[in-house]
Amino acid sequence: MNQNSSSFAPESSHEILLKTSKLALTYDPERNFDNWRVEVSHKFRELLGFDLFKKVRPNLRIENSETKDLFKETRFVFSSEENVDVPCHLLVPLKGRAPFPLVICLQGHSTGMHISLARPKFEGDEESIKGDRDFAIQAVKEGYAALVLEQRCFGERADSRPKDRKSFTSTCHHASMVESMLGRTMQGARVWDVSRAIDLMKEFPEVDINKIGCMGNSGGGTVTYYAACLDSRIKIAMPSCSFCTYEDSIGKIDHCACNYIPGMLKYLEMADLSCLIPARTLVIVAGKTDKIFPIDAVKKAFEKVQVIYGRAGVPERCVLVEGDGGHRFYNKEAWPVFRRLSGWDR
């Protein structure tokens, strides 16, 4: 065997580049902070291809509405861009007084948004729900309205091409690659859907549009974080098992193609983007034994978030919540922090 065979592998150069690449827009205490935030916002939108998405008339369609034990549930569909429809469920608590604060609930890589509603449909769903992924039910029990939105490539919006055109198990892979070829990204598409859903909330008087939060686990957590970066109407974001350094998570460990944003590591690490959220609130949830978002790297990234929030003058608005386990949500640990920092106690 050639003694230099280790350099044949692509990761041999990638690992060095990940450690040594100079990020053109990374946080620098010598920069003008406000100007830097503007630059980061513009670059992030560019990297996501965000400005290539075009608004259309939402064409809101209420499909049904029924009363359950704890909430009134409305199923509706809207158009977020041309030829793109988004199915949603809005849950409004029966107890309390409207308008209610709203929590947008985003599932990660799963069989769909029914997980958030605690309604198992497929094998493995019950185990997924046991990982505290029934976000909408939790939100209602906390006294909030909940918007459950089916993300692109999951559940009802999964890849529906014929089997002979598919060779990957991930329902995101092909769609993410095509988005990249179009100059867009799957992350940008998912954030776009969240923002267009927020636009619609004015049609529901039961919702307080001035008190909107967003939460999600894994892929849903990533979209939660990015949506908070780009949409200031999200007053509190609670991403779970998704925030980390790019270097130590998607840079070294296999993740779905939807996570990768072309060109990102020429400019920014994940923590740098947090500058777009203050003075709004960021509650980062992580599992101490999460194998795909290593806790040491999460803590390293969060240290930079703390510096950035401190520079913004609101160090108390960012918190790291650690759960004693792996890649899941941590209901009992996270919600008390959410309640305290949101100030939305009912």
Stockholm file with secondary structure:
# STOCKHOLM 1.0

chainA/1-346         MNQNSSSFAPESSHEILLKTSKLALTYDPERNFDNWRVEVSHKFRELLGFDLFKKVRPNLRIENSETKDLFKETRFVFSSEENVDVPCHLLVPLKGRAPFPLVICLQGHSTGMHISLARPKFEGDEESIKGDRDFAIQAVKEGYAALVLEQRCFGERADSRPKDRKSFTSTCHHASMVESMLGRTMQGARVWDVSRAIDLMKEFPEVDINKIGCMGNSGGGTVTYYAACLDSRIKIAMPSCSFCTYEDSIGKIDHCACNYIPGMLKYLEMADLSCLIPARTLVIVAGKTDKIFPIDAVKKAFEKVQVIYGRAGVPERCVLVEGDGGHRFYNKEAWPVFRRLSGWDR
#=GR chainA/1-346 SS CCTTGGGGSHHHHHHHHHHHCCCTTSCCTTSCHHHHHHHHHHHHHHHHTGGGCCCCCCCCEEEEEEECSSEEEEEEEEEEETTEEEEEEEEEESSSCSSEEEEEEECCSSSCGGGTTTCCCSTTHHHHIIIIICHHHHHHHTTCEEEEECCTTSGGGSCCSCGGGCCCSCSSHHHHHHHHHTTCCHHHHHHHHHHHHHHHGGGCTTEEEEEEEEEEETHHHHHHHHHHHHCTTEEEEEEESCCSCTTTTTTTSCCCGGGCCTTGGGTCCGGGGGGGSTTSEEEEEEETTCSSSCHHHHHHHHHHHHHHHHHTTCGGGEEEEEESSSSSCCHHHHHHHHHHHHCCCC
#=GC SS_cons         CCTTGGGGSHHHHHHHHHHHCCCTTSCCTTSCHHHHHHHHHHHHHHHHTGGGCCCCCCCCEEEEEEECSSEEEEEEEEEEETTEEEEEEEEEESSSCSSEEEEEEECCSSSCGGGTTTCCCSTTHHHHIIIIICHHHHHHHTTCEEEEECCTTSGGGSCCSCGGGCCCSCSSHHHHHHHHHTTCCHHHHHHHHHHHHHHHGGGCTTEEEEEEEEEEETHHHHHHHHHHHHCTTEEEEEEESCCSCTTTTTTTSCCCGGGCCTTGGGTCCGGGGGGGSTTSEEEEEEETTCSSSCHHHHHHHHHHHHHHHHHTTCGGGEEEEEESSSSSCCHHHHHHHHHHHHCCCC
//
